[in-house]
Amino acid sequence: MLGTHSLYGSRIVFHGSVNLIGGYTGGVNGLEMGGVFNINRKDVRGVQMAGVFNLVGGDAEGVQIAGVVNKATESKGTQLAGMMNVSSGETGPQIAGVINVGVPCYPE
């Protein structure tokens, strides 16, 4: 665990995060940029960008941008990718160069 918050980074929700190889946080309320990957245990609200992939364990509200893959439980914003966007819950706009996977959930 190398980072400014050491072992506690995965428990903290940050307002900003910049990662060269990768970052693992509790969540982001603001801007997150990564050279290879961004992984968030919970929600992301704002903008998340990565050169390879973004993974969100909770909801993504805002914009996810990746050169390869964006994945969120629910995407309530916009997902943009050069390769693939995946959302297993409520799905907002998805734009990809190759494939979008979305399973929208509607109340019955």
C-alpha distances in whole Angstrom, upper triangle without the diagonal:
4,6,10,9,6,6,9,9,10,13,14,17,17,20,18,15,16,13,14,13,11,10,9,11,14,17,18,22,23,21,18,18,16,17,16,15,14,14,15,15,18,21,21,24,25,24,21,21,20,21,20,19,19,18,19,19,22,24,24,27,28,27,25,25,24,25,25,24,23,23,23,25,28,28,30,30,31,28,29,28,30,29,28,28,27,28,29,30,32,33,33,34,33,33,32,34,34,33,32,32,33,34,35,36,39,41,44
4,7,8,6,8,10,9,11,14,15,17,16,19,17,14,13,11,12,11,10,9,10,12,15,17,18,21,22,20,17,17,15,16,15,15,14,14,16,17,20,22,21,24,24,23,21,20,19,20,20,19,19,19,20,21,23,26,25,27,28,27,24,24,23,24,25,24,24,24,24,26,29,29,31,30,30,28,29,28,29,29,29,28,28,29,31,32,34,33,34,35,33,33,32,34,34,34,33,33,34,35,37,38,41,42,45
4,5,5,8,9,7,10,13,12,14,13,15,14,11,11,9,11,11,10,8,9,10,13,15,15,18,19,17,15,15,13,15,15,14,13,14,14,16,18,20,19,21,22,21,18,19,18,19,20,19,18,18,19,20,22,24,23,25,25,24,23,23,22,24,24,24,23,23,24,26,28,27,29,28,29,27,27,27,28,29,28,28,28,28,30,31,32,32,32,33,32,32,31,33,34,33,33,32,33,35,36,37,39,41,44
4,6,9,9,8,11,13,11,13,12,14,12,10,11,11,13,14,13,11,11,11,14,15,15,17,18,17,15,15,15,17,18,17,15,16,16,17,19,20,19,21,21,21,19,20,19,21,22,21,20,20,20,22,23,25,24,25,25,25,24,24,24,26,27,26,25,25,25,27,29,28,30,29,29,28,29,29,30,31,31,30,30,30,32,32,33,33,33,34,33,33,33,35,36,36,34,34,35,36,37,38,40,42,45
4,6,5,5,9,9,9,11,11,14,13,11,13,13,16,16,14,11,10,10,11,13,14,17,18,17,16,17,17,19,19,18,15,15,14,15,17,18,18,20,21,21,20,21,21,23,23,22,20,20,19,20,21,23,23,24,25,25,24,25,25,27,27,26,25,24,24,25,27,27,29,28,29,28,29,29,31,32,31,29,29,29,30,31,32,32,32,34,33,34,34,36,36,36,34,34,34,35,36,36,39,40,43
4,6,6,9,10,11,14,14,17,16,14,15,14,16,15,14,11,10,11,13,15,17,20,21,20,18,18,17,19,19,18,16,15,15,16,18,20,20,23,24,23,21,22,21,23,23,22,21,20,20,20,22,24,24,26,27,27,25,26,26,27,28,26,25,25,25,26,28,29,30,30,31,29,30,30,32,32,31,30,29,30,31,32,33,33,34,35,34,35,34,36,37,36,35,34,34,36,36,37,40,41,44
4,6,7,9,10,14,15,18,18,16,17,16,18,17,15,12,10,10,11,15,17,20,22,21,19,20,19,21,20,18,16,15,14,14,17,19,20,23,24,24,22,23,22,25,24,22,21,19,19,18,21,23,24,26,27,27,26,27,26,28,28,26,25,24,24,25,27,28,30,30,31,30,31,30,32,32,31,30,29,28,29,30,32,32,33,35,34,35,35,36,37,35,34,33,33,34,35,35,38,39,42
4,6,5,7,10,12,15,16,14,16,16,19,18,15,12,10,9,9,12,14,17,19,19,17,19,19,21,21,18,16,14,13,12,14,17,18,20,22,22,21,22,22,25,24,22,20,19,18,17,19,21,22,24,25,26,24,26,26,28,28,26,24,23,22,23,25,26,27,28,29,28,30,30,32,32,30,29,28,27,28,28,30,31,31,33,32,34,34,36,36,35,33,32,32,33,33,33,36,37,40
4,5,5,8,9,13,12,11,13,12,16,15,12,9,7,5,7,9,11,14,16,16,14,15,15,18,18,15,12,11,10,10,12,14,15,17,18,19,17,18,18,21,21,19,17,16,15,15,16,19,19,21,22,22,21,22,22,25,25,23,21,20,20,21,23,23,25,25,26,25,26,26,29,29,27,26,25,25,26,26,27,28,28,30,29,30,30,33,33,32,30,30,29,31,31,31,34,35,38
4,6,8,10,14,14,12,14,14,17,16,12,9,6,4,4,8,11,14,16,16,14,16,16,18,17,14,12,9,8,7,9,12,13,16,18,18,16,18,18,21,20,17,15,13,12,12,13,16,17,19,21,21,19,21,21,24,23,21,19,18,17,18,20,21,22,23,24,23,25,25,27,27,25,23,22,22,22,23,25,25,26,28,27,29,29,31,31,30,28,27,27,27,28,28,31,32,35
4,7,10,13,15,14,17,17,20,19,16,12,9,7,5,8,11,14,16,17,16,18,19,22,21,18,15,12,10,8,9,12,13,16,18,19,18,20,21,24,23,21,18,16,14,13,14,16,17,19,21,22,21,23,24,27,26,24,21,20,18,18,20,22,23,24,25,25,27,27,30,30,28,26,24,23,23,24,25,26,27,29,29,31,31,34,34,32,30,29,28,28,29,28,31,31,34
4,6,10,11,11,14,15,19,19,16,12,10,6,5,7,9,11,13,14,14,16,17,21,21,18,14,13,10,10,10,11,12,14,16,17,16,19,20,23,23,20,17,16,14,14,14,16,16,18,19,20,20,22,23,26,26,24,21,20,18,19,20,21,22,22,24,24,26,26,29,30,28,26,25,23,24,24,25,26,26,28,28,30,30,33,34,32,30,29,28,29,29,29,31,32,35
4,7,9,10,13,15,19,19,16,12,10,7,5,4,5,7,10,11,11,15,16,20,20,17,13,12,9,9,9,9,9,10,12,14,13,16,18,22,22,19,16,15,13,13,12,13,13,14,16,17,17,19,21,24,24,22,19,18,16,17,18,18,19,19,21,21,23,24,27,28,26,23,23,21,23,22,22,23,23,25,25,27,28,31,32,30,28,27,26,27,27,27,29,29,33
4,5,7,10,13,16,18,15,11,11,8,8,6,5,6,7,9,9,12,14,18,18,16,12,12,10,12,11,11,9,10,11,12,12,15,16,20,21,19,15,15,14,15,15,15,14,15,15,16,16,18,20,23,24,22,19,19,18,19,20,19,19,19,20,20,22,23,26,27,26,23,23,23,24,24,24,24,23,25,25,26,27,30,31,30,28,28,27,28,28,28,31,32,35
4,7,11,14,17,19,17,14,14,11,11,9,6,5,5,7,8,12,14,18,20,17,14,15,13,15,14,12,10,9,9,11,11,14,16,20,21,19,16,17,15,17,16,16,14,14,14,15,15,17,19,23,24,22,20,20,19,21,20,19,19,18,19,20,21,23,26,27,26,24,24,23,25,25,24,24,23,24,24,26,27,29,31,30,28,28,28,29,28,29,31,32,36
4,7,10,14,16,14,11,12,11,12,10,7,7,6,5,6,8,11,15,16,15,12,13,12,15,15,13,11,11,10,10,10,12,14,17,19,17,15,16,15,18,18,17,15,15,14,14,14,16,17,20,22,21,18,19,19,21,21,20,20,18,19,19,20,21,24,25,25,23,23,23,26,25,25,24,23,24,24,24,25,28,29,29,27,28,27,29,29,30,32,34,37
4,7,10,12,10,8,10,9,11,10,8,10,8,6,5,6,8,11,13,12,9,11,11,14,15,14,11,12,11,10,9,10,11,14,16,15,13,14,14,17,17,17,15,16,15,15,14,15,15,18,20,19,17,18,18,21,21,20,21,19,19,19,19,20,22,23,23,21,22,22,25,25,25,25,24,24,24,24,24,26,28,27,26,27,27,29,29,30,33,35,38
4,7,10,9,8,11,11,14,13,11,13,11,8,6,5,6,8,11,10,9,12,13,16,18,17,14,15,14,12,10,10,10,12,14,14,13,15,16,19,20,20,18,19,17,16,15,14,14,16,18,18,17,19,19,22,23,22,23,21,21,19,19,19,21,22,22,22,23,24,26,27,27,26,25,25,24,24,24,25,27,27,26,27,28,30,31,32,35,37,41
4,6,5,6,9,11,14,14,13,16,14,11,8,6,4,6,8,8,8,11,13,16,18,18,15,17,16,14,11,10,9,11,12,12,12,14,16,18,20,21,19,20,19,18,15,15,14,15,17,17,16,18,19,22,23,22,24,22,22,20,19,19,20,21,21,21,22,23,26,27,28,27,26,26,24,24,23,25,26,26,26,27,28,30,31,33,36,38,41
4,6,8,12,14,18,17,17,19,18,14,11,8,6,5,7,8,10,13,16,19,21,21,19,21,19,17,14,12,10,10,11,13,13,16,18,21,23,24,21,23,22,20,17,16,14,15,16,17,17,19,21,25,26,25,27,25,24,21,20,19,20,21,22,22,23,25,28,29,30,29,28,28,26,25,24,24,26,26,26,28,29,32,33,35,38,40,44
4,7,11,14,17,17,17,20,19,16,13,10,7,5,5,6,9,11,15,17,20,21,19,21,20,18,15,13,10,9,10,11,12,14,17,19,22,23,21,23,23,20,17,16,14,14,15,15,16,18,20,23,25,24,26,25,24,21,20,18,19,19,20,21,22,24,26,28,29,28,28,28,25,25,23,24,24,25,25,26,28,30,32,34,37,39,42
4,7,10,14,14,14,18,17,14,11,9,6,7,6,5,6,8,11,14,16,17,16,18,18,16,12,11,9,10,10,10,10,11,13,16,18,20,18,21,20,18,15,15,13,14,14,14,14,15,17,20,22,21,24,23,22,19,19,18,19,19,19,19,20,21,23,25,26,25,26,26,24,24,22,23,24,24,24,24,25,28,29,31,34,36,39
4,6,10,11,11,15,15,13,9,9,7,9,9,7,5,6,8,11,13,14,13,16,16,15,11,12,10,12,12,11,10,10,12,14,16,17,16,19,19,17,15,15,14,16,16,15,15,15,16,18,20,20,22,21,21,19,20,19,21,21,20,19,20,20,22,24,25,24,25,25,24,24,23,25,26,25,24,24,25,27,28,29,32,34,38
4,7,9,10,14,15,14,11,12,10,13,12,9,6,5,6,8,11,12,12,15,16,16,13,14,13,15,14,12,10,10,10,11,14,16,15,18,19,18,16,17,16,18,18,16,15,14,15,17,19,19,21,21,21,20,21,20,22,22,21,20,19,19,21,22,24,24,24,25,24,25,24,26,27,26,24,24,24,26,27,28,31,32,35
4,5,7,11,13,12,10,12,12,15,15,11,8,6,5,6,8,10,10,13,14,14,12,14,14,17,17,14,12,11,10,10,12,14,14,16,17,17,16,17,17,20,20,18,16,15,14,16,18,18,20,20,21,20,21,21,24,24,22,21,20,19,21,21,23,23,23,25,24,25,25,28,28,27,25,25,24,26,26,27,29,31,34
4,7,10,13,14,12,15,15,19,18,14,11,9,5,5,6,8,9,12,14,15,14,16,17,20,20,17,13,12,10,9,10,12,13,15,17,18,16,19,19,23,22,20,17,16,14,15,16,17,18,19,21,20,22,23,26,26,23,21,20,19,20,20,21,22,22,25,24,26,26,29,30,28,26,25,24,25,25,25,27,28,32
4,7,10,11,10,13,14,18,17,14,10,8,5,6,5,5,5,8,11,12,11,14,15,19,18,15,12,11,8,9,9,10,10,11,13,14,13,16,17,21,21,18,15,14,12,13,14,14,15,16,17,17,19,20,24,24,22,19,18,17,18,18,19,19,19,21,21,23,24,27,27,26,23,23,22,23,23,23,25,27,30
4,6,7,7,11,13,17,17,14,10,10,8,10,8,7,5,6,7,9,8,12,14,18,18,15,12,12,10,12,11,11,10,10,11,12,12,14,16,20,20,18,15,15,13,15,15,14,15,14,16,16,18,19,23,23,22,19,19,18,20,19,19,19,19,20,20,22,23,26,27,26,23,23,22,24,23,24,26,28,31
4,7,9,13,15,19,20,17,14,14,11,13,11,8,6,5,6,8,10,13,16,20,21,18,15,15,13,14,13,12,10,9,10,12,13,16,18,22,23,20,17,17,15,17,16,15,14,14,16,17,19,21,24,25,23,21,21,19,21,20,20,20,18,20,21,22,24,27,29,27,25,25,24,25,24,24,26,27,31
4,7,10,14,17,19,17,13,15,13,15,14,11,8,6,5,6,8,11,14,18,20,18,15,16,14,17,15,14,11,10,9,11,12,14,16,20,21,20,17,18,16,19,18,16,15,14,15,16,17,19,23,24,23,21,21,20,23,22,21,20,19,20,20,21,23,26,28,27,25,25,24,26,25,26,28,29,33
4,7,10,14,15,14,11,13,12,16,15,13,9,8,6,5,6,8,11,15,16,15,13,14,14,17,16,15,12,12,10,10,10,11,14,17,19,18,15,17,16,19,18,16,16,14,15,15,15,17,20,22,21,19,20,20,23,23,22,21,19,19,19,20,21,23,25,25,23,24,24,26,26,27,29,31,35
4,7,10,12,10,8,10,10,14,14,12,9,10,8,6,5,6,8,12,13,12,10,12,12,15,15,15,12,13,12,10,10,10,12,15,16,15,13,15,15,18,18,16,17,15,15,14,15,16,18,20,19,17,19,19,22,22,22,21,20,20,19,19,20,22,24,23,22,23,23,25,25,27,29,31,35
4,7,9,8,7,11,12,16,17,15,12,13,11,8,6,5,6,9,11,11,9,12,14,17,18,17,15,16,14,12,10,9,10,12,14,14,13,15,16,20,20,18,19,17,16,15,14,14,16,18,18,17,19,20,23,24,24,22,21,21,19,19,19,21,22,23,22,23,24,26,27,29,32,34,37
4,6,5,6,10,12,16,17,17,14,16,14,11,8,6,5,7,8,9,9,12,14,17,19,19,16,18,16,14,12,10,9,11,13,13,13,15,16,20,21,19,21,19,18,16,15,14,16,17,17,17,19,20,23,24,25,23,23,22,20,20,19,20,22,22,22,23,24,27,28,30,33,35,38
4,6,9,12,15,19,20,20,18,19,18,15,12,9,6,5,7,9,11,14,16,20,22,22,19,21,20,17,14,12,10,10,12,13,14,17,19,22,24,22,24,22,20,18,16,15,15,16,17,18,20,22,25,27,28,26,25,24,22,21,19,20,21,22,22,24,26,28,30,32,35,38,41
4,7,10,14,17,19,19,17,20,19,16,12,10,6,5,5,7,9,11,15,18,20,21,19,21,20,17,14,12,9,9,10,11,12,14,17,20,22,21,23,22,20,17,16,14,14,15,15,16,18,20,23,25,26,24,24,23,21,20,18,19,20,20,21,22,23,26,28,30,34,36,39
4,7,10,13,15,16,14,17,16,14,10,9,6,7,6,5,6,8,11,14,16,17,15,18,18,15,12,11,9,10,10,10,10,11,14,17,19,18,21,19,18,15,15,13,15,15,14,14,15,17,20,22,23,22,22,22,19,19,18,19,19,19,19,20,21,24,25,27,31,33,36
4,7,10,12,12,11,14,13,11,8,8,7,9,9,7,5,6,8,11,13,14,13,15,15,13,10,11,10,12,12,11,10,10,12,15,16,16,18,17,17,14,15,14,16,16,15,14,15,16,18,20,21,20,20,20,19,19,18,20,21,20,19,19,20,23,24,25,28,31,34
4,7,9,10,10,13,14,13,10,11,10,13,11,8,6,5,6,8,11,12,12,15,16,15,12,13,12,15,14,12,10,10,10,13,15,15,18,17,17,15,17,16,18,18,16,15,14,15,16,18,20,19,20,21,19,20,20,22,22,21,20,19,19,21,22,24,27,29,32
4,6,7,7,11,13,13,10,12,13,16,15,11,8,6,5,6,8,10,10,13,14,14,12,14,15,18,17,14,12,10,10,11,13,14,16,16,17,16,18,18,21,20,18,16,15,15,16,17,18,18,19,21,20,21,21,24,24,22,21,20,19,21,21,22,25,27,30
4,7,9,13,15,16,14,16,16,19,18,14,11,8,6,5,7,10,11,14,17,17,15,18,18,21,20,17,14,12,10,11,13,15,17,18,19,18,20,21,24,23,20,18,16,15,16,16,18,19,20,22,22,24,24,27,26,24,22,21,20,21,21,21,24,25,29
4,7,10,13,15,13,16,17,21,20,16,12,10,6,5,4,7,9,12,14,15,14,18,18,22,21,18,15,12,10,9,11,13,14,15,17,17,20,21,24,23,21,18,16,14,15,14,16,17,18,21,20,23,24,27,27,24,22,20,19,19,19,19,22,23,26
4,7,10,12,11,15,16,20,19,16,12,10,6,7,5,5,6,8,11,12,12,15,17,21,20,17,14,12,9,9,9,10,11,12,14,14,18,19,23,22,20,17,15,13,14,13,14,15,15,18,18,20,22,25,25,23,20,19,18,18,18,18,20,21,25
4,6,8,8,11,14,17,17,14,10,10,7,9,8,6,5,6,8,9,9,12,14,18,18,16,12,11,9,11,10,10,10,10,12,12,15,17,20,21,18,15,15,14,15,15,15,15,14,16,16,18,20,23,24,22,20,19,18,19,19,19,22,23,27
4,7,8,12,15,19,20,17,13,13,11,13,10,8,6,5,6,8,10,13,16,20,20,18,14,14,12,13,12,10,10,9,11,13,15,18,21,22,20,17,17,15,17,16,15,15,14,16,16,19,21,24,25,24,21,21,19,21,19,20,22,23,27
4,7,10,14,17,18,16,13,14,12,15,13,11,8,6,5,6,8,11,14,18,19,17,14,15,13,16,14,12,11,9,10,12,14,16,20,21,20,17,18,17,19,18,17,16,14,15,16,17,19,22,24,23,21,21,20,22,21,22,24,26,29
4,7,10,14,15,13,11,13,12,15,15,13,9,8,6,5,6,8,11,14,16,15,12,14,13,16,15,12,12,10,10,10,11,13,16,18,17,15,16,16,19,19,18,16,14,15,15,15,17,19,22,21,19,20,20,22,22,23,25,27,31
4,7,11,12,10,7,10,10,13,13,12,9,10,8,6,5,6,8,12,13,12,9,11,11,15,14,12,13,11,11,10,10,12,15,16,15,13,15,15,18,18,18,16,15,15,14,15,16,18,20,19,18,19,19,21,21,23,26,28,32
4,7,9,8,7,11,12,16,16,15,12,13,11,8,6,5,6,9,11,10,9,12,13,17,17,15,16,14,12,10,9,10,12,14,14,13,15,16,20,21,20,18,17,16,15,14,14,16,18,18,17,19,20,23,23,25,28,31,34
4,5,6,6,10,12,16,18,17,14,16,15,12,8,6,5,7,9,9,9,12,14,18,18,16,19,16,15,12,11,10,11,13,13,13,15,17,20,22,22,20,19,18,16,15,14,16,17,18,17,19,20,23,24,27,30,32,36
4,6,9,12,15,19,21,20,18,20,18,14,11,9,6,5,7,9,11,14,17,20,21,19,22,19,17,14,12,10,10,11,13,14,16,19,22,24,25,22,22,20,18,16,14,15,16,17,18,20,22,25,26,29,32,35,38
4,7,10,14,17,19,19,17,20,18,15,12,9,6,5,5,6,9,12,15,18,20,18,21,19,17,14,12,9,9,10,11,12,14,17,20,22,23,21,21,20,17,16,14,14,15,15,16,17,20,23,25,27,31,33,36
4,7,10,13,15,16,14,17,16,13,9,8,6,7,6,5,6,8,11,15,16,15,18,17,15,12,11,9,10,10,9,10,11,14,16,19,20,18,18,18,15,15,13,14,15,14,14,15,17,20,22,24,27,30,33
4,7,10,12,12,10,13,13,11,7,8,7,10,9,6,5,6,8,12,13,12,15,14,13,10,11,10,12,12,11,10,10,12,14,16,17,16,16,16,14,15,14,16,17,16,14,15,16,18,20,22,25,27,31
4,7,9,10,9,13,14,13,9,11,10,13,11,8,6,5,6,9,11,11,14,14,14,12,13,13,15,14,12,10,10,10,12,14,16,15,16,17,15,16,16,18,18,16,15,14,15,17,18,20,23,25,28
4,5,7,7,10,12,12,10,12,13,16,15,11,8,6,5,7,9,9,12,13,13,12,14,15,18,17,14,12,10,10,11,12,14,14,15,16,15,17,18,21,20,18,16,15,15,16,17,18,21,23,26
4,7,9,12,15,15,13,16,16,19,18,14,11,8,6,6,9,11,14,15,16,15,18,18,21,20,17,14,12,11,11,12,14,15,16,19,18,20,21,23,23,20,18,16,15,16,17,17,20,22,25
4,7,10,13,14,13,16,17,21,20,16,13,10,6,5,7,9,11,13,15,14,18,19,22,21,18,15,13,10,10,10,11,13,14,17,17,20,21,24,24,21,18,17,15,15,15,15,18,19,22
4,6,10,11,11,15,16,20,19,16,12,10,6,6,5,6,7,9,12,12,16,17,21,20,17,14,12,9,10,9,9,10,11,14,14,18,19,23,23,20,17,16,13,14,13,13,16,17,21
4,6,8,8,11,14,17,17,14,10,9,6,8,6,5,6,7,9,9,12,14,18,18,16,12,11,9,12,11,10,10,10,12,12,15,17,20,21,19,16,15,13,15,14,15,17,19,23
4,7,9,12,15,19,19,16,13,12,10,11,8,6,5,5,8,10,13,16,20,20,18,14,14,12,14,13,11,10,9,11,13,15,18,21,22,20,17,17,15,17,15,16,18,19,23
4,7,10,14,17,18,16,13,13,12,14,11,8,7,4,6,8,11,14,18,19,17,14,15,14,16,15,13,12,10,11,12,14,16,20,21,20,17,18,16,18,17,19,20,22,26
4,6,10,13,15,13,10,12,11,14,12,9,9,6,5,6,8,11,14,16,14,12,13,13,16,16,14,12,10,10,10,11,13,16,18,17,15,16,16,18,18,20,22,24,28
4,7,10,11,9,7,9,9,13,12,9,10,8,6,5,6,8,12,13,11,9,11,11,15,15,15,12,11,11,10,10,11,14,16,15,13,14,14,17,17,20,22,25,28
4,7,9,8,7,10,12,16,15,12,14,11,9,6,5,6,9,11,10,9,12,14,17,18,18,15,14,12,10,10,10,12,14,14,13,15,16,19,20,23,25,28,31
4,5,6,6,10,12,16,17,14,17,14,12,8,7,5,7,8,9,9,12,14,18,19,20,17,16,15,12,11,10,11,13,13,13,15,17,20,21,24,27,30,33
4,7,9,12,16,19,20,17,20,18,15,11,9,6,5,7,9,10,14,17,20,22,22,20,19,17,14,12,10,10,11,13,14,16,18,22,24,27,30,33,36
4,7,10,14,17,18,17,20,18,15,11,9,6,5,5,6,8,11,14,18,20,21,18,18,17,13,12,9,9,10,10,12,14,16,20,22,25,28,31,34
4,7,10,14,15,13,17,15,13,9,9,6,8,6,5,6,8,11,14,16,18,15,16,15,12,11,9,11,10,10,10,11,13,16,18,21,25,28,30
4,7,10,11,10,13,12,10,7,8,7,10,9,7,5,6,8,12,14,14,12,13,13,10,11,10,12,12,11,10,10,12,15,16,19,22,25,28
4,7,9,8,12,12,11,9,11,10,13,12,9,6,5,6,8,11,12,11,12,13,11,13,12,15,15,12,10,9,10,12,14,16,19,22,25
4,5,6,9,10,11,9,12,13,16,15,12,9,7,5,7,8,10,9,11,13,12,14,15,18,18,15,12,11,10,11,12,14,17,19,22
4,7,10,12,13,12,15,16,20,18,15,11,8,5,5,6,8,9,12,14,14,17,17,21,20,17,14,12,10,10,11,11,14,16,19
4,6,9,11,11,14,16,20,19,15,11,9,6,6,4,5,6,8,11,12,15,17,20,20,17,13,12,9,9,9,9,12,14,18
4,5,7,7,11,13,17,17,14,10,9,6,8,7,6,5,6,8,9,12,14,18,18,15,12,11,9,10,10,11,14,16,20
4,7,9,13,16,19,20,17,13,12,10,11,9,7,6,5,8,10,14,16,20,21,18,15,14,12,13,11,12,13,15,19
4,7,10,13,17,18,16,12,13,11,14,12,10,8,5,7,9,11,14,18,19,17,14,15,13,15,13,15,16,19,22
4,7,10,14,15,13,10,11,11,14,13,12,9,6,5,6,8,11,14,16,14,12,13,12,15,14,16,18,21,24
4,7,10,11,9,6,9,9,13,13,12,9,8,6,5,6,8,12,13,11,9,11,11,14,14,17,19,22,26
4,7,9,8,7,10,12,16,17,16,13,11,9,6,5,6,9,11,11,9,12,13,17,17,20,23,26,29
4,5,6,6,10,13,16,18,18,15,14,12,8,7,5,7,8,9,9,12,14,17,19,22,25,28,31
4,7,9,13,16,19,21,21,18,17,15,11,9,6,5,7,9,11,14,16,20,22,25,28,31,34
4,7,10,14,17,20,20,17,17,15,11,9,6,5,5,6,9,11,14,18,20,23,26,30,32
4,7,10,13,16,17,14,14,13,9,9,6,7,6,5,6,8,11,14,16,20,23,26,29
4,7,10,12,13,10,11,10,7,8,7,10,9,7,5,6,8,12,13,17,20,23,26
4,7,9,11,9,11,11,9,11,10,13,12,9,6,5,6,9,11,14,17,20,23
4,6,7,6,9,11,9,12,13,16,15,12,8,6,5,7,8,10,14,17,20
4,7,8,11,13,12,16,16,19,18,14,11,8,6,5,7,8,12,15,17
4,6,10,13,13,16,18,21,20,17,13,10,7,6,5,6,9,12,14
4,7,10,11,15,17,21,20,17,13,11,8,7,5,5,8,10,14
4,7,8,12,14,17,17,14,10,9,6,7,5,8,10,13,16
4,6,10,13,17,17,15,11,11,9,11,9,11,13,16,19
4,7,10,14,15,13,10,11,10,12,11,14,16,19,22
4,7,10,11,9,6,9,8,12,12,15,17,21,24
4,7,9,8,7,10,11,15,15,19,21,25,27
4,5,6,6,10,12,16,17,21,23,27,29
4,7,9,12,15,19,20,24,27,30,33
4,7,10,14,17,19,23,26,29,31
4,7,10,13,16,19,22,26,28
4,6,10,12,16,18,22,24
4,7,10,13,16,20,22
4,6,9,12,16,18
4,6,10,13,15
4,6,10,12
4,7,9
4,6
4
